[in-house]
Amino acid sequence: MLWTRWLVLLLCWGATSGEQQADERDQAPAGVRADSRRQRSPPPVEPLDFGFVPAAVYDTHAYYEPGSIGILFHMVHAFLYVVQPNSFPKDLIVKVIQQNMGGIKIEEWRKPENVVLLLQWIHYEAGFIVCATLGIAFVVLVPIIATCFCVCRCCENCGGEMHQRQRKNADCHRGFFTASLIAISVFIILGVLIAYAANHNVSTQIRSTRRLINTNMRDLKTFANNTPAQVEYLTAQYTTAKNKVLSDLDNIGPLLGGRIHSQLEKEVVPSLDTALRMAGAMRETKEALETVNTSLEVLQDGMGKLQASVTGERASLSNTLSDPACTNGAVSPTCNTIRSTLSQLGVNADYSKLPDVSHALVNINTILRTDLSNIVQKGYASFNDTPKLVKEQTKNIVSALPRVKGMLDKIGTEITSFSKMFPVEASLANFTTFLNERQKAIESFYPQIDQMDFYRWIGCVAVLCMVVLVLAFNVLGLLCGTCGYDKQATPTTRGCLSNTGGNLLMAGVGFSFIFAWVLMAIVTSLFVAGGNIEKMICEPLANRQLFKIIDTPFLVHPEKKNFLPGMLFQNPNIDLTLGSMYRECYENNGLYHALQLETMFNINSFLNRTVYNRDLAKVFEGVQVDLQNVTLLEQAGRDNLINFANSGIGQIDYDAYLTEVNKGVTLVDLLSFATDLEAQADQLPRGALENALRGHASSIRLIHREQVVPMEQAMSTLSQSIKKLQRTSNDLPVKVTNILSAIDAAEYLITHNASHVVKQETKGYVQSLVGYFRQYTEWVKNSLTAEVAQCKPISNIVDSMEIVACSFIIDSVNTFWFGLGGCCILLIPSIIFSVKLAKYYRRMDTEDVFEDMVNTGNQGEQVCDIHGNLAVISSPYNDTLTRFPRASAPPSYSIW
């Protein structure tokens, strides 16, 4: 843990210089930001490009995928969940730690609160306690049962008598025992394979541990080597902000003048735009008056000609209708109809009475002799010269650039000096040397670890060989017994191969009794240790519940709130937890942010006297910009607007014009009249009268085409011009007055309030310069949070330790006892079925023989030994037992 403290403090030294510029952003005066928001059009601060902090690339991938053996791991986890389904007892562990920090004493457990904790712990461990009790009972009872079994067989009980009674279902029994023993042997083989796979996995993964150690060490070296370069890059990027400030100061005229211009243009430009539009309206008014004057002359002249043409045509048509042919009875109605419409042939409008607009036109021509557009353009030009005017009046600022540059260089020197106050590079070089030495020391243990792992592997294989030995006897016994079994042979005449199979099965029983309790003792020990480590350490470490225990406030001492900052910084009141640090490092954030090192250093005071130097603002306190010479509209332009308002276009009788132009040129549409006339002519018989009427229709169409159509076009033009003049003249004096008032207000703003605008925009300009430093400090803070000294190696170390301890070792150990425990349990039915089955394969000393009794005629049951001697065992018709003499050889008995 000492090297961890050393590493943390070392990184603090390296990262402090950059963070000095970060937190002042939050301490910037709120009024500055408020004023910036109150500006009408604050130009945005140009974003600076500080580039990318040199990134560290870490090699460790702390992730483990067990592969196919993972299925076995999941089986073991499921079994452990059945044994221990309770949730992790975080509160219980915390209480136990808090109440026993002074040491565990026997008399302390008599206290009620400790008794309660003990009972809660027993309840949590109930599954393990029950299983461990069963395992211990197995270890104790198996040797006792084995001893009793041996003694019992020596007394010709428990199957020890070398005699097999004949039964009709003997083949069924033998087949059932054989199948059961085969099935059990298969399951035992599976258990052995599971245990061997777990044993082999430990050795394989221990070799993989070297790769994790090497990559973690390499990542720590990368971390140590990159941190100085990252810190140096942070301090060097101050030059980017400094150069941008100097560039803006060198271009103060366009920048500050542009800000002042932008602030004033919202009042000035609209007023000049309205004046410019009014100048355009003057030209349009002249054109409209000229059009009215011309159109009126055309209409008056055309109206006289049209009157004469229409009158003459009407008289001519009347003469035609006076022809005697019209007195004919059939023709007379048609002529009378035509005669009744002659009154419609006449003109409708009278343009001679419309007022003349020549006087207004003369006034407009006089007004236009003064070019108002040119005068307004001069106002634009005068206003747009504001940046140039500012540049000329701020030469003192430009002359102060060397002094400002000196101040900024001093700030950069202070930042660099602060970063050099701590021997970062030398310390990190020592840390790298320390890592190299530690790596060599770890690598020197590799041969010993390999040797210890080899001994462990041999020991586990030796344990499995005990089970394999029993399996070998069972398999060989089944093979020999099955292959040597002869249904025709009696129990006393069984062959050697069959007898050997029975003996091998009994040998398996004997070794099962010898090894079973030893194997169960190993299984119970590994189960209690490995199962509790999995449930109490590995699972809580995987779901980070273990961190919550360590991060419990006041865990180790009633006056020390947090454990981690108390250990690292001797300040337990810092709100830093192991879980939060791991989470930040897991996300590859900076160690400065992960360890909350900002609580260890007063960065604000450093920023107040360095980056945010108030001397820079004093340079602009004497800025004076005089805009008195800005003239928006000359007096000639003002007079021009007033004359336009009094030009007389407002006195024109627009209603009279519109009344006349809305009338038709003639009383009737001449084309319709001509068409109707032709229709009436068609009703007449062919002759001179019809032809004459058709000629009159043609004449009327000619009058319409040559005289009416041009007059209608002139009337349309006159109507448009009159309406345009009417719109222009509508409240014209008010419009001109508003324009002049707006220009006066803009000029008043420039001449009287310019100083306020200048101060406001100068303040905004200084804020934009400070904004570059604010970008720098914000960038430094973000870089320290996410890019500088990324502490992914720390979380990788924790994850690697979890992988090695839990995934590599504990899971394999648990899988080993899981497979071996299954074998131990299956040895019990294996013993039972082996004893039962051996009776059918071994050669017996005596057997049952059935034959007729010569004297009584009754059938008695007799026993024949292997030498052919008979003895009556029982007879249903005799109350006495007859014993035949035996051979002199003693009877044979077997323990197994």
Secondary structure, DSSP 4 states (H G I P E B T S, - for coil): -HHHHHHHHHHHHHHHHHHTTTTHHHHS-HHHHHHHHHSSSPPPPPPP----PPPP----------GGGHHHHHHHHHHHHHH--SPP-HHHHHHHHHHTTT---GGGGGSHHHHHHHHHHHHHTHHHHHHHHHHHHHHHHHHHHHHHHHHHHHTT-TT-SSEE---TTHHHHHHHHHHHHHHHHHHHHHHHHHHHHHHHHHHHHHHHHHHHHHHHHHHHHHHHHHHHHHHHHHHHTHHHHHHHHHHHHHTHHHHHHHHHHHHHHHHHHHHHHHHHHHHHHHHHHHHHHHHHHHHHHHHHHHHHHHHHHHHHHHHHHHHHHTSGGGGSTTTHHHHHHHHHTGGG-SB---GGGSPP-HHHHHHHHHHTTS-HHHHHHHHHHHHHTHHHHHHHHTHHHHHTHHHHHHHHHHHHHHHHHHHTSS-HHHHHHHHHHHHHHHHHHHHHTHHHHHHHHHHHHHHHHHHHHHHHHHHHHHHHHHHHHHHH--TTS-GGG--HHHHHHHHHHHHHHHHHHHHHHHHHHHHHHHHHHHHHHIIIIIHHHHTTHHHHHHTSTTSSBTTB--HHHHHHHS-TTS---HHHHHHHHHTT-BHHHHTTGGGTS-HHHHHHHTTS-THHHHTTTT-----TT--SS-HHHHHHHHHHHTSSGGGS-HHHHHHHHTS-SBSS-HHHHHHHHHHHHHTSPSSHHHHHHHHHHHHHHHHIIIIIHHHHHHHHHHHHHHHHHHHHHTTHHHHHHHHHHHHHHHHHHHHHSHHHHHHHHHHHHHHHHHHHHHHHHHHHHHHHHHTTTB-HHHHHHHHHHHIIIIIIIIHHHHHHHHHHHHHHHHHHHHHHHHHHHHHHHSPPSEEEEEEE-TTT--EEEEEEETTS-EEEEE-TT-SS-------SSPP-----
